Protein backbone atom coordinates (compact mmCIF):
# COMPACT_ATOMS: atom_id res chain seq x y z
CA UNK A 1 0.00 0.00 0.00
CA UNK A 2 1.36 3.42 -0.95
CA UNK A 3 0.78 6.72 0.84
CA UNK A 4 -2.55 8.26 -0.18
CA UNK A 5 -5.66 9.74 1.50
CA UNK A 6 -7.52 7.27 3.70
CA UNK A 7 -10.41 7.06 1.22
CA UNK A 8 -8.10 6.25 -1.73
CA UNK A 9 -6.74 2.73 -1.41
CA UNK A 10 -3.93 1.75 -3.75
CA UNK A 11 -2.10 -1.55 -3.68
CA UNK A 12 0.86 -1.76 -6.04
CA UNK A 13 1.73 -4.97 -7.83
CA UNK A 14 4.22 -5.50 -10.62
CA UNK A 15 2.12 -7.59 -13.00
CA UNK A 16 0.71 -5.93 -16.15
CA UNK A 17 -2.81 -5.73 -14.70
CA UNK A 18 -4.73 -3.01 -12.85
CA UNK A 19 -8.09 -3.76 -11.20
CA UNK A 20 -10.17 -0.65 -10.58
CA UNK A 21 -12.93 -0.52 -7.95
CA UNK A 22 -14.79 2.76 -8.54
CA UNK A 23 -18.11 1.83 -6.91
CA UNK A 24 -17.41 -0.34 -3.86
CA UNK A 25 -17.19 2.63 -1.48
CA UNK A 26 -19.87 3.33 1.13
CA UNK A 27 -18.36 6.23 3.08
CA UNK A 28 -20.38 9.45 3.36
CA UNK A 29 -18.52 12.57 4.53
CA UNK A 30 -19.96 13.88 7.80
CA UNK A 31 -20.73 17.26 6.26
CA UNK A 32 -22.92 15.63 3.60
CA UNK A 33 -24.81 12.97 5.54
CA UNK A 34 -27.65 15.30 6.48
CA UNK A 35 -28.21 16.31 2.86
CA UNK A 36 -29.30 12.84 1.82
CA UNK A 37 -32.79 11.43 2.29
CA UNK A 38 -31.16 8.63 4.28
CA UNK A 39 -27.64 7.19 4.64
CA UNK A 40 -28.92 3.77 3.61
CA UNK A 41 -30.37 5.11 0.37
CA UNK A 42 -27.10 6.93 -0.35
CA UNK A 43 -25.21 3.63 0.03
CA UNK A 44 -27.73 1.23 -1.47
CA UNK A 45 -26.41 1.24 -5.05
CA UNK A 46 -22.81 0.42 -4.14
CA UNK A 47 -21.08 -2.49 -5.84
CA UNK A 48 -21.37 -4.44 -2.61
CA UNK A 49 -18.43 -6.63 -1.58
CA UNK A 50 -16.82 -6.59 -5.04
CA UNK A 51 -13.37 -5.68 -3.69
CA UNK A 52 -13.68 -8.68 -1.35
CA UNK A 53 -14.80 -10.93 -4.20
CA UNK A 54 -11.63 -9.98 -6.10
CA UNK A 55 -9.30 -10.15 -3.08
CA UNK A 56 -7.30 -12.81 -4.94
CA UNK A 57 -6.18 -10.18 -7.50
CA UNK A 58 -3.29 -9.14 -5.29
CA UNK A 59 -2.03 -12.71 -5.15
CA UNK A 60 -1.77 -12.56 -8.95
CA UNK A 61 0.46 -9.49 -8.70
CA UNK A 62 -2.22 -7.06 -9.85
CA UNK A 63 -2.35 -3.41 -8.83
CA UNK A 64 -5.68 -2.35 -7.31
CA UNK A 65 -7.16 1.15 -7.05
CA UNK A 66 -10.28 1.72 -4.93
CA UNK A 67 -12.25 4.66 -3.60
CA UNK A 68 -13.99 4.13 -0.27
CA UNK A 69 -16.34 7.08 -0.91
CA UNK A 70 -19.91 6.31 -1.97
CA UNK A 71 -20.80 6.81 -5.62
CA UNK A 72 -23.72 8.91 -4.38
CA UNK A 73 -21.19 11.58 -3.35
CA UNK A 74 -19.41 11.48 -6.71
CA UNK A 75 -19.21 8.75 -9.33
CA UNK A 76 -15.63 8.37 -10.51
CA UNK A 77 -16.80 6.24 -13.45
CA UNK A 78 -18.76 9.03 -15.15
CA UNK A 79 -17.69 11.54 -17.77
CA UNK A 80 -16.70 14.65 -15.77
CA UNK A 81 -18.21 16.84 -18.50
CA UNK A 82 -21.63 15.49 -17.56
CA UNK A 83 -22.19 13.84 -20.95
CA UNK A 84 -24.24 10.64 -20.74
CA UNK A 85 -22.39 7.39 -21.41
CA UNK A 86 -25.66 5.79 -22.48
CA UNK A 87 -27.65 8.35 -24.51
CA UNK A 88 -31.34 7.60 -24.60
CA UNK A 89 -31.20 5.22 -21.63
CA UNK A 90 -31.85 5.84 -17.96
CA UNK A 91 -28.63 6.24 -16.03
CA UNK A 92 -27.08 8.30 -13.21
CA UNK A 93 -24.64 11.19 -13.46
CA UNK A 94 -21.40 12.49 -12.01
CA UNK A 95 -23.08 13.52 -8.74
CA UNK A 96 -26.25 11.44 -8.83
CA UNK A 97 -29.48 12.99 -7.59
CA UNK A 98 -31.54 9.80 -7.90
CA UNK A 99 -31.05 6.11 -7.12
CA UNK A 100 -31.07 3.32 -9.69
CA UNK A 101 -34.80 3.05 -9.00
CA UNK A 102 -35.30 6.77 -9.74
CA UNK A 103 -35.86 7.73 -6.11
CA UNK A 104 -34.55 11.14 -4.98
CA UNK A 105 -31.27 10.89 -3.07
CA UNK A 106 -31.38 14.39 -1.57
CA UNK A 107 -33.72 16.23 0.72
CA UNK A 108 -35.47 19.20 -0.88
CA UNK A 109 -33.04 22.02 -1.55
CA UNK A 110 -29.94 19.97 -0.70
CA UNK A 111 -28.89 18.59 -4.11
CA UNK A 112 -25.38 19.72 -5.12
CA UNK A 113 -25.13 22.86 -7.26
CA UNK A 114 -22.39 23.40 -9.84
CA UNK A 115 -19.94 24.84 -7.31
CA UNK A 116 -20.44 21.84 -5.02
CA UNK A 117 -20.03 19.41 -7.92
CA UNK A 118 -16.71 21.05 -8.80
CA UNK A 119 -15.59 20.86 -5.16
CA UNK A 120 -16.37 17.15 -5.06
CA UNK A 121 -14.60 16.62 -8.33
CA UNK A 122 -11.42 18.26 -7.02
CA UNK A 123 -11.65 16.43 -3.69
CA UNK A 124 -12.37 12.88 -4.87
CA UNK A 125 -12.71 12.45 -8.63
CA UNK A 126 -9.45 14.09 -9.71
CA UNK A 127 -7.23 12.28 -7.15
CA UNK A 128 -8.73 8.91 -8.08
CA UNK A 129 -7.91 9.43 -11.72
CA UNK A 130 -4.49 10.88 -10.98
CA UNK A 131 -3.73 7.64 -9.11
CA UNK A 132 -5.09 5.47 -11.91
CA UNK A 133 -3.09 7.35 -14.55
CA UNK A 134 0.06 7.10 -12.44
CA UNK A 135 -0.29 3.33 -12.09
CA UNK A 136 -0.91 2.89 -15.81
CA UNK A 137 2.20 4.96 -16.58
CA UNK A 138 4.29 3.02 -14.03
CA UNK A 139 3.30 -0.39 -15.37
CA UNK A 140 3.56 0.65 -19.00
CA UNK A 141 7.18 1.61 -18.32
CA UNK A 142 7.82 -1.92 -17.02
CA UNK A 143 5.77 -4.00 -19.43
CA UNK A 144 4.74 -2.04 -22.48
CA UNK A 145 1.26 -3.60 -22.55
CA UNK A 146 -1.15 -3.53 -19.59
CA UNK A 147 -4.78 -4.43 -19.01
CA UNK A 148 -7.05 -2.16 -16.97
CA UNK A 149 -9.95 -4.23 -15.63
CA UNK A 150 -12.86 -2.26 -14.17
CA UNK A 151 -14.76 -4.37 -11.61
CA UNK A 152 -18.47 -3.77 -10.96
CA UNK A 153 -21.72 -5.34 -9.84
CA UNK A 154 -25.38 -4.38 -9.74
CA UNK A 155 -28.67 -5.84 -8.55
CA UNK A 156 -29.98 -8.27 -11.15
CA UNK A 157 -33.44 -6.72 -11.46
CA UNK A 158 -33.76 -2.93 -11.81
CA UNK A 159 -36.64 -2.12 -14.19
CA UNK A 160 -35.73 1.58 -14.34
CA UNK A 161 -32.35 0.74 -15.87
CA UNK A 162 -32.93 -2.42 -17.92
CA UNK A 163 -35.59 -4.94 -18.91
CA UNK A 164 -35.70 -8.36 -17.34
CA UNK A 165 -32.98 -10.10 -15.36
CA UNK A 166 -29.41 -9.07 -16.07
CA UNK A 167 -26.98 -11.86 -17.08
CA UNK A 168 -24.52 -12.75 -14.35
CA UNK A 169 -21.49 -11.75 -16.45
CA UNK A 170 -21.74 -8.50 -18.44
CA UNK A 171 -18.57 -7.88 -20.46
CA UNK A 172 -18.02 -4.29 -21.60
CA UNK A 173 -15.46 -3.39 -24.24
CA UNK A 174 -17.09 -0.16 -25.47
CA UNK A 175 -18.28 -1.69 -28.72
CA UNK A 176 -21.75 -2.10 -30.28
CA UNK A 177 -23.21 -5.55 -29.74
CA UNK A 178 -21.85 -7.94 -32.35
CA UNK A 179 -19.28 -5.42 -33.63
CA UNK A 180 -15.50 -5.29 -33.03
CA UNK A 181 -14.37 -4.23 -29.58
CA UNK A 182 -13.00 -0.71 -29.26
CA UNK A 183 -11.46 -0.60 -25.75
CA UNK A 184 -9.30 -3.72 -26.12
CA UNK A 185 -8.15 -6.28 -28.64
CA UNK A 186 -10.89 -8.68 -29.71
CA UNK A 187 -8.62 -11.59 -28.77
CA UNK A 188 -8.82 -10.60 -25.10
CA UNK A 189 -12.59 -10.22 -25.08
CA UNK A 190 -13.00 -13.51 -26.96
CA UNK A 191 -11.12 -15.38 -24.23
CA UNK A 192 -13.06 -13.65 -21.45
CA UNK A 193 -16.38 -14.37 -23.14
CA UNK A 194 -15.43 -18.02 -23.62
CA UNK A 195 -14.58 -18.39 -19.92
CA UNK A 196 -17.98 -16.90 -19.01
CA UNK A 197 -19.70 -19.32 -21.38
CA UNK A 198 -17.83 -22.31 -19.92
CA UNK A 199 -19.05 -21.33 -16.44
CA UNK A 200 -22.61 -22.17 -17.47
CA UNK A 201 -23.83 -18.86 -16.07
CA UNK A 202 -25.53 -16.18 -18.13
CA UNK A 203 -23.31 -13.76 -19.98
CA UNK A 204 -23.44 -11.01 -22.60
CA UNK A 205 -20.82 -8.98 -24.46
CA UNK A 206 -21.52 -5.27 -24.87
CA UNK A 207 -25.12 -5.57 -23.78
CA UNK A 208 -26.70 -3.03 -21.47
CA UNK A 209 -23.32 -2.24 -19.88
CA UNK A 210 -20.66 -1.57 -22.51
CA UNK A 211 -18.09 0.01 -20.19
CA UNK A 212 -18.10 3.26 -18.27
CA UNK A 213 -15.84 6.30 -18.44
CA UNK A 214 -12.81 4.44 -17.09
CA UNK A 215 -13.05 1.77 -19.78
CA UNK A 216 -13.56 4.30 -22.55
CA UNK A 217 -11.21 7.04 -21.35
CA UNK A 218 -8.09 4.99 -20.62
CA UNK A 219 -8.23 2.69 -23.62
CA UNK A 220 -5.20 3.15 -25.87
CA UNK A 221 -4.72 -0.11 -27.70
CA UNK A 222 -2.09 1.35 -30.04
CA UNK A 223 -0.20 2.57 -26.98
CA UNK A 224 -0.46 -0.72 -25.10
CA UNK A 225 -3.41 -0.04 -22.76
CA UNK A 226 -6.34 -2.45 -23.13
CA UNK A 227 -9.40 -1.83 -20.96
CA UNK A 228 -12.33 -4.04 -20.04
CA UNK A 229 -15.31 -3.72 -17.70
CA UNK A 230 -17.04 -6.59 -15.95
CA UNK A 231 -20.49 -5.92 -14.49
CA UNK A 232 -21.74 -8.80 -12.36
CA UNK A 233 -25.31 -9.55 -11.47
CA UNK A 234 -25.20 -9.56 -7.67
CA UNK A 235 -27.08 -12.84 -7.40
CA UNK A 236 -23.96 -14.66 -8.54
CA UNK A 237 -22.09 -13.96 -5.31
CA UNK A 238 -24.67 -12.77 -2.76
CA UNK A 239 -28.31 -13.52 -2.01
CA UNK A 240 -30.67 -11.00 -3.61
CA UNK A 241 -34.15 -10.23 -2.33
CA UNK A 242 -36.93 -9.53 -4.84
CA UNK A 243 -36.95 -5.88 -6.00
CA UNK A 244 -40.07 -5.10 -3.97
CA UNK A 245 -38.37 -6.46 -0.86
CA UNK A 246 -35.17 -4.39 -1.09
CA UNK A 247 -35.10 -2.19 2.00
CA UNK A 248 -32.68 -1.19 4.73
CA UNK A 249 -33.42 -4.42 6.60
CA UNK A 250 -32.82 -6.76 3.64
CA UNK A 251 -30.06 -5.05 1.64
CA UNK A 252 -27.21 -5.57 1.37
CA UNK A 253 -27.07 -9.20 2.30
CA UNK A 254 -23.72 -10.38 3.69
CA UNK A 255 -20.96 -11.57 1.41
CA UNK A 256 -21.25 -15.36 1.20
CA UNK A 257 -17.92 -16.95 0.13
CA UNK A 258 -19.51 -20.35 -0.45
CA UNK A 259 -22.28 -18.94 -2.61
CA UNK A 260 -19.72 -16.80 -4.47
CA UNK A 261 -17.29 -19.65 -5.16
CA UNK A 262 -18.40 -20.50 -8.75
CA UNK A 263 -18.33 -16.86 -9.85
CA UNK A 264 -15.06 -16.23 -8.01
CA UNK A 265 -13.44 -19.23 -9.72
CA UNK A 266 -14.42 -17.88 -13.14
CA UNK A 267 -13.17 -14.41 -12.25
CA UNK A 268 -9.80 -15.89 -11.27
CA UNK A 269 -9.58 -17.51 -14.68
CA UNK A 270 -10.54 -14.21 -16.32
CA UNK A 271 -7.85 -12.20 -14.53
CA UNK A 272 -5.28 -14.89 -15.37
CA UNK A 273 -6.39 -14.60 -19.00
CA UNK A 274 -5.85 -10.83 -18.82
CA UNK A 275 -2.34 -11.44 -17.51
CA UNK A 276 -1.63 -14.05 -20.18
CA UNK A 277 -2.81 -11.64 -22.89
CA UNK A 278 -0.55 -8.83 -21.65
CA UNK A 279 2.40 -11.18 -21.12
CA UNK A 280 2.20 -12.49 -24.69
CA UNK A 281 2.15 -8.92 -25.99
CA UNK A 282 5.17 -8.13 -23.85
CA UNK A 283 7.18 -11.20 -24.86
C-alpha positions as a Markdown table, in Angstrom:
| # | Residue | x | y | z |
|---|---|---|---|---|
| 1 | Unk | 0.0 | 0.0 | 0.0 |
| 2 | Unk | 1.4 | 3.4 | -0.9 |
| 3 | Unk | 0.8 | 6.7 | 0.8 |
| 4 | Unk | -2.6 | 8.3 | -0.2 |
| 5 | Unk | -5.7 | 9.7 | 1.5 |
| 6 | Unk | -7.5 | 7.3 | 3.7 |
| 7 | Unk | -10.4 | 7.1 | 1.2 |
| 8 | Unk | -8.1 | 6.3 | -1.7 |
| 9 | Unk | -6.7 | 2.7 | -1.4 |
| 10 | Unk | -3.9 | 1.8 | -3.8 |
| 11 | Unk | -2.1 | -1.5 | -3.7 |
| 12 | Unk | 0.9 | -1.8 | -6.0 |
| 13 | Unk | 1.7 | -5.0 | -7.8 |
| 14 | Unk | 4.2 | -5.5 | -10.6 |
| 15 | Unk | 2.1 | -7.6 | -13.0 |
| 16 | Unk | 0.7 | -5.9 | -16.1 |
| 17 | Unk | -2.8 | -5.7 | -14.7 |
| 18 | Unk | -4.7 | -3.0 | -12.8 |
| 19 | Unk | -8.1 | -3.8 | -11.2 |
| 20 | Unk | -10.2 | -0.6 | -10.6 |
| 21 | Unk | -12.9 | -0.5 | -7.9 |
| 22 | Unk | -14.8 | 2.8 | -8.5 |
| 23 | Unk | -18.1 | 1.8 | -6.9 |
| 24 | Unk | -17.4 | -0.3 | -3.9 |
| 25 | Unk | -17.2 | 2.6 | -1.5 |
| 26 | Unk | -19.9 | 3.3 | 1.1 |
| 27 | Unk | -18.4 | 6.2 | 3.1 |
| 28 | Unk | -20.4 | 9.5 | 3.4 |
| 29 | Unk | -18.5 | 12.6 | 4.5 |
| 30 | Unk | -20.0 | 13.9 | 7.8 |
| 31 | Unk | -20.7 | 17.3 | 6.3 |
| 32 | Unk | -22.9 | 15.6 | 3.6 |
| 33 | Unk | -24.8 | 13.0 | 5.5 |
| 34 | Unk | -27.7 | 15.3 | 6.5 |
| 35 | Unk | -28.2 | 16.3 | 2.9 |
| 36 | Unk | -29.3 | 12.8 | 1.8 |
| 37 | Unk | -32.8 | 11.4 | 2.3 |
| 38 | Unk | -31.2 | 8.6 | 4.3 |
| 39 | Unk | -27.6 | 7.2 | 4.6 |
| 40 | Unk | -28.9 | 3.8 | 3.6 |
| 41 | Unk | -30.4 | 5.1 | 0.4 |
| 42 | Unk | -27.1 | 6.9 | -0.3 |
| 43 | Unk | -25.2 | 3.6 | 0.0 |
| 44 | Unk | -27.7 | 1.2 | -1.5 |
| 45 | Unk | -26.4 | 1.2 | -5.1 |
| 46 | Unk | -22.8 | 0.4 | -4.1 |
| 47 | Unk | -21.1 | -2.5 | -5.8 |
| 48 | Unk | -21.4 | -4.4 | -2.6 |
| 49 | Unk | -18.4 | -6.6 | -1.6 |
| 50 | Unk | -16.8 | -6.6 | -5.0 |
| 51 | Unk | -13.4 | -5.7 | -3.7 |
| 52 | Unk | -13.7 | -8.7 | -1.3 |
| 53 | Unk | -14.8 | -10.9 | -4.2 |
| 54 | Unk | -11.6 | -10.0 | -6.1 |
| 55 | Unk | -9.3 | -10.2 | -3.1 |
| 56 | Unk | -7.3 | -12.8 | -4.9 |
| 57 | Unk | -6.2 | -10.2 | -7.5 |
| 58 | Unk | -3.3 | -9.1 | -5.3 |
| 59 | Unk | -2.0 | -12.7 | -5.2 |
| 60 | Unk | -1.8 | -12.6 | -9.0 |
| 61 | Unk | 0.5 | -9.5 | -8.7 |
| 62 | Unk | -2.2 | -7.1 | -9.8 |
| 63 | Unk | -2.4 | -3.4 | -8.8 |
| 64 | Unk | -5.7 | -2.3 | -7.3 |
| 65 | Unk | -7.2 | 1.1 | -7.0 |
| 66 | Unk | -10.3 | 1.7 | -4.9 |
| 67 | Unk | -12.2 | 4.7 | -3.6 |
| 68 | Unk | -14.0 | 4.1 | -0.3 |
| 69 | Unk | -16.3 | 7.1 | -0.9 |
| 70 | Unk | -19.9 | 6.3 | -2.0 |
| 71 | Unk | -20.8 | 6.8 | -5.6 |
| 72 | Unk | -23.7 | 8.9 | -4.4 |
| 73 | Unk | -21.2 | 11.6 | -3.4 |
| 74 | Unk | -19.4 | 11.5 | -6.7 |
| 75 | Unk | -19.2 | 8.8 | -9.3 |
| 76 | Unk | -15.6 | 8.4 | -10.5 |
| 77 | Unk | -16.8 | 6.2 | -13.4 |
| 78 | Unk | -18.8 | 9.0 | -15.1 |
| 79 | Unk | -17.7 | 11.5 | -17.8 |
| 80 | Unk | -16.7 | 14.6 | -15.8 |
| 81 | Unk | -18.2 | 16.8 | -18.5 |
| 82 | Unk | -21.6 | 15.5 | -17.6 |
| 83 | Unk | -22.2 | 13.8 | -21.0 |
| 84 | Unk | -24.2 | 10.6 | -20.7 |
| 85 | Unk | -22.4 | 7.4 | -21.4 |
| 86 | Unk | -25.7 | 5.8 | -22.5 |
| 87 | Unk | -27.6 | 8.4 | -24.5 |
| 88 | Unk | -31.3 | 7.6 | -24.6 |
| 89 | Unk | -31.2 | 5.2 | -21.6 |
| 90 | Unk | -31.9 | 5.8 | -18.0 |
| 91 | Unk | -28.6 | 6.2 | -16.0 |
| 92 | Unk | -27.1 | 8.3 | -13.2 |
| 93 | Unk | -24.6 | 11.2 | -13.5 |
| 94 | Unk | -21.4 | 12.5 | -12.0 |
| 95 | Unk | -23.1 | 13.5 | -8.7 |
| 96 | Unk | -26.3 | 11.4 | -8.8 |
| 97 | Unk | -29.5 | 13.0 | -7.6 |
| 98 | Unk | -31.5 | 9.8 | -7.9 |
| 99 | Unk | -31.0 | 6.1 | -7.1 |
| 100 | Unk | -31.1 | 3.3 | -9.7 |
| 101 | Unk | -34.8 | 3.0 | -9.0 |
| 102 | Unk | -35.3 | 6.8 | -9.7 |
| 103 | Unk | -35.9 | 7.7 | -6.1 |
| 104 | Unk | -34.5 | 11.1 | -5.0 |
| 105 | Unk | -31.3 | 10.9 | -3.1 |
| 106 | Unk | -31.4 | 14.4 | -1.6 |
| 107 | Unk | -33.7 | 16.2 | 0.7 |
| 108 | Unk | -35.5 | 19.2 | -0.9 |
| 109 | Unk | -33.0 | 22.0 | -1.6 |
| 110 | Unk | -29.9 | 20.0 | -0.7 |
| 111 | Unk | -28.9 | 18.6 | -4.1 |
| 112 | Unk | -25.4 | 19.7 | -5.1 |
| 113 | Unk | -25.1 | 22.9 | -7.3 |
| 114 | Unk | -22.4 | 23.4 | -9.8 |
| 115 | Unk | -19.9 | 24.8 | -7.3 |
| 116 | Unk | -20.4 | 21.8 | -5.0 |
| 117 | Unk | -20.0 | 19.4 | -7.9 |
| 118 | Unk | -16.7 | 21.0 | -8.8 |
| 119 | Unk | -15.6 | 20.9 | -5.2 |
| 120 | Unk | -16.4 | 17.1 | -5.1 |
| 121 | Unk | -14.6 | 16.6 | -8.3 |
| 122 | Unk | -11.4 | 18.3 | -7.0 |
| 123 | Unk | -11.6 | 16.4 | -3.7 |
| 124 | Unk | -12.4 | 12.9 | -4.9 |
| 125 | Unk | -12.7 | 12.5 | -8.6 |
| 126 | Unk | -9.5 | 14.1 | -9.7 |
| 127 | Unk | -7.2 | 12.3 | -7.1 |
| 128 | Unk | -8.7 | 8.9 | -8.1 |
| 129 | Unk | -7.9 | 9.4 | -11.7 |
| 130 | Unk | -4.5 | 10.9 | -11.0 |
| 131 | Unk | -3.7 | 7.6 | -9.1 |
| 132 | Unk | -5.1 | 5.5 | -11.9 |
| 133 | Unk | -3.1 | 7.4 | -14.5 |
| 134 | Unk | 0.1 | 7.1 | -12.4 |
| 135 | Unk | -0.3 | 3.3 | -12.1 |
| 136 | Unk | -0.9 | 2.9 | -15.8 |
| 137 | Unk | 2.2 | 5.0 | -16.6 |
| 138 | Unk | 4.3 | 3.0 | -14.0 |
| 139 | Unk | 3.3 | -0.4 | -15.4 |
| 140 | Unk | 3.6 | 0.7 | -19.0 |
| 141 | Unk | 7.2 | 1.6 | -18.3 |
| 142 | Unk | 7.8 | -1.9 | -17.0 |
| 143 | Unk | 5.8 | -4.0 | -19.4 |
| 144 | Unk | 4.7 | -2.0 | -22.5 |
| 145 | Unk | 1.3 | -3.6 | -22.6 |
| 146 | Unk | -1.1 | -3.5 | -19.6 |
| 147 | Unk | -4.8 | -4.4 | -19.0 |
| 148 | Unk | -7.1 | -2.2 | -17.0 |
| 149 | Unk | -9.9 | -4.2 | -15.6 |
| 150 | Unk | -12.9 | -2.3 | -14.2 |
| 151 | Unk | -14.8 | -4.4 | -11.6 |
| 152 | Unk | -18.5 | -3.8 | -11.0 |
| 153 | Unk | -21.7 | -5.3 | -9.8 |
| 154 | Unk | -25.4 | -4.4 | -9.7 |
| 155 | Unk | -28.7 | -5.8 | -8.6 |
| 156 | Unk | -30.0 | -8.3 | -11.1 |
| 157 | Unk | -33.4 | -6.7 | -11.5 |
| 158 | Unk | -33.8 | -2.9 | -11.8 |
| 159 | Unk | -36.6 | -2.1 | -14.2 |
| 160 | Unk | -35.7 | 1.6 | -14.3 |
| 161 | Unk | -32.3 | 0.7 | -15.9 |
| 162 | Unk | -32.9 | -2.4 | -17.9 |
| 163 | Unk | -35.6 | -4.9 | -18.9 |
| 164 | Unk | -35.7 | -8.4 | -17.3 |
| 165 | Unk | -33.0 | -10.1 | -15.4 |
| 166 | Unk | -29.4 | -9.1 | -16.1 |
| 167 | Unk | -27.0 | -11.9 | -17.1 |
| 168 | Unk | -24.5 | -12.7 | -14.4 |
| 169 | Unk | -21.5 | -11.8 | -16.4 |
| 170 | Unk | -21.7 | -8.5 | -18.4 |
| 171 | Unk | -18.6 | -7.9 | -20.5 |
| 172 | Unk | -18.0 | -4.3 | -21.6 |
| 173 | Unk | -15.5 | -3.4 | -24.2 |
| 174 | Unk | -17.1 | -0.2 | -25.5 |
| 175 | Unk | -18.3 | -1.7 | -28.7 |
| 176 | Unk | -21.7 | -2.1 | -30.3 |
| 177 | Unk | -23.2 | -5.6 | -29.7 |
| 178 | Unk | -21.8 | -7.9 | -32.3 |
| 179 | Unk | -19.3 | -5.4 | -33.6 |
| 180 | Unk | -15.5 | -5.3 | -33.0 |
| 181 | Unk | -14.4 | -4.2 | -29.6 |
| 182 | Unk | -13.0 | -0.7 | -29.3 |
| 183 | Unk | -11.5 | -0.6 | -25.8 |
| 184 | Unk | -9.3 | -3.7 | -26.1 |
| 185 | Unk | -8.1 | -6.3 | -28.6 |
| 186 | Unk | -10.9 | -8.7 | -29.7 |
| 187 | Unk | -8.6 | -11.6 | -28.8 |
| 188 | Unk | -8.8 | -10.6 | -25.1 |
| 189 | Unk | -12.6 | -10.2 | -25.1 |
| 190 | Unk | -13.0 | -13.5 | -27.0 |
| 191 | Unk | -11.1 | -15.4 | -24.2 |
| 192 | Unk | -13.1 | -13.7 | -21.4 |
| 193 | Unk | -16.4 | -14.4 | -23.1 |
| 194 | Unk | -15.4 | -18.0 | -23.6 |
| 195 | Unk | -14.6 | -18.4 | -19.9 |
| 196 | Unk | -18.0 | -16.9 | -19.0 |
| 197 | Unk | -19.7 | -19.3 | -21.4 |
| 198 | Unk | -17.8 | -22.3 | -19.9 |
| 199 | Unk | -19.1 | -21.3 | -16.4 |
| 200 | Unk | -22.6 | -22.2 | -17.5 |
| 201 | Unk | -23.8 | -18.9 | -16.1 |
| 202 | Unk | -25.5 | -16.2 | -18.1 |
| 203 | Unk | -23.3 | -13.8 | -20.0 |
| 204 | Unk | -23.4 | -11.0 | -22.6 |
| 205 | Unk | -20.8 | -9.0 | -24.5 |
| 206 | Unk | -21.5 | -5.3 | -24.9 |
| 207 | Unk | -25.1 | -5.6 | -23.8 |
| 208 | Unk | -26.7 | -3.0 | -21.5 |
| 209 | Unk | -23.3 | -2.2 | -19.9 |
| 210 | Unk | -20.7 | -1.6 | -22.5 |
| 211 | Unk | -18.1 | 0.0 | -20.2 |
| 212 | Unk | -18.1 | 3.3 | -18.3 |
| 213 | Unk | -15.8 | 6.3 | -18.4 |
| 214 | Unk | -12.8 | 4.4 | -17.1 |
| 215 | Unk | -13.0 | 1.8 | -19.8 |
| 216 | Unk | -13.6 | 4.3 | -22.6 |
| 217 | Unk | -11.2 | 7.0 | -21.4 |
| 218 | Unk | -8.1 | 5.0 | -20.6 |
| 219 | Unk | -8.2 | 2.7 | -23.6 |
| 220 | Unk | -5.2 | 3.2 | -25.9 |
| 221 | Unk | -4.7 | -0.1 | -27.7 |
| 222 | Unk | -2.1 | 1.3 | -30.0 |
| 223 | Unk | -0.2 | 2.6 | -27.0 |
| 224 | Unk | -0.5 | -0.7 | -25.1 |
| 225 | Unk | -3.4 | 0.0 | -22.8 |
| 226 | Unk | -6.3 | -2.5 | -23.1 |
| 227 | Unk | -9.4 | -1.8 | -21.0 |
| 228 | Unk | -12.3 | -4.0 | -20.0 |
| 229 | Unk | -15.3 | -3.7 | -17.7 |
| 230 | Unk | -17.0 | -6.6 | -15.9 |
| 231 | Unk | -20.5 | -5.9 | -14.5 |
| 232 | Unk | -21.7 | -8.8 | -12.4 |
| 233 | Unk | -25.3 | -9.5 | -11.5 |
| 234 | Unk | -25.2 | -9.6 | -7.7 |
| 235 | Unk | -27.1 | -12.8 | -7.4 |
| 236 | Unk | -24.0 | -14.7 | -8.5 |
| 237 | Unk | -22.1 | -14.0 | -5.3 |
| 238 | Unk | -24.7 | -12.8 | -2.8 |
| 239 | Unk | -28.3 | -13.5 | -2.0 |
| 240 | Unk | -30.7 | -11.0 | -3.6 |
| 241 | Unk | -34.2 | -10.2 | -2.3 |
| 242 | Unk | -36.9 | -9.5 | -4.8 |
| 243 | Unk | -36.9 | -5.9 | -6.0 |
| 244 | Unk | -40.1 | -5.1 | -4.0 |
| 245 | Unk | -38.4 | -6.5 | -0.9 |
| 246 | Unk | -35.2 | -4.4 | -1.1 |
| 247 | Unk | -35.1 | -2.2 | 2.0 |
| 248 | Unk | -32.7 | -1.2 | 4.7 |
| 249 | Unk | -33.4 | -4.4 | 6.6 |
| 250 | Unk | -32.8 | -6.8 | 3.6 |
| 251 | Unk | -30.1 | -5.0 | 1.6 |
| 252 | Unk | -27.2 | -5.6 | 1.4 |
| 253 | Unk | -27.1 | -9.2 | 2.3 |
| 254 | Unk | -23.7 | -10.4 | 3.7 |
| 255 | Unk | -21.0 | -11.6 | 1.4 |
| 256 | Unk | -21.2 | -15.4 | 1.2 |
| 257 | Unk | -17.9 | -16.9 | 0.1 |
| 258 | Unk | -19.5 | -20.4 | -0.4 |
| 259 | Unk | -22.3 | -18.9 | -2.6 |
| 260 | Unk | -19.7 | -16.8 | -4.5 |
| 261 | Unk | -17.3 | -19.6 | -5.2 |
| 262 | Unk | -18.4 | -20.5 | -8.7 |
| 263 | Unk | -18.3 | -16.9 | -9.9 |
| 264 | Unk | -15.1 | -16.2 | -8.0 |
| 265 | Unk | -13.4 | -19.2 | -9.7 |
| 266 | Unk | -14.4 | -17.9 | -13.1 |
| 267 | Unk | -13.2 | -14.4 | -12.2 |
| 268 | Unk | -9.8 | -15.9 | -11.3 |
| 269 | Unk | -9.6 | -17.5 | -14.7 |
| 270 | Unk | -10.5 | -14.2 | -16.3 |
| 271 | Unk | -7.9 | -12.2 | -14.5 |
| 272 | Unk | -5.3 | -14.9 | -15.4 |
| 273 | Unk | -6.4 | -14.6 | -19.0 |
| 274 | Unk | -5.8 | -10.8 | -18.8 |
| 275 | Unk | -2.3 | -11.4 | -17.5 |
| 276 | Unk | -1.6 | -14.0 | -20.2 |
| 277 | Unk | -2.8 | -11.6 | -22.9 |
| 278 | Unk | -0.6 | -8.8 | -21.6 |
| 279 | Unk | 2.4 | -11.2 | -21.1 |
| 280 | Unk | 2.2 | -12.5 | -24.7 |
| 281 | Unk | 2.1 | -8.9 | -26.0 |
| 282 | Unk | 5.2 | -8.1 | -23.9 |
| 283 | Unk | 7.2 | -11.2 | -24.9 |
